Amino acid sequence: MVINQDGKPEISSGKVLKHEGHFLPLLDDDNDPMSKAIEKAGPLLSQVSFGSIVGYCSGMAAKKIGKALAIAVGFSYIAVQSASYSGYVDVDWVKIQNDIKSKIDVDKDGEFSTKDLKIYWLKLKSLLTHKLPSAGGFSIGFLYGLSTK
């Protein structure tokens, strides 16, 4: 980039955009691969809402928290089971199973089922979309965030 006598950059195409005190060269859209990619994705990008973006980010965070929680539960189980096996403690796994099942069975039908999962999802979605201006795409963003690597 060459700076002329006025302190402004000279671009071969001659087009410059001043944005927030910075001079940005405007390239010929036909030759710029990023401009082509943006144009191609334009219809999709215009449908992305704030709700879908925060949904995606929330899904990614939930996935990381879920992994950390699974590791913590796994380590705890290994420690307790090792202590039980070695004779240090006596663990009633049937009682623990029944207690956990009664706590997570929100519809109180005696089973942890898809109905319970739907209730948990609705509670979580209500919490995360409370007063969110464009919550329409939140669920799909959340699901996509959960499913990405």
Disulfide bonds with the S-S distance in Angstrom:
none
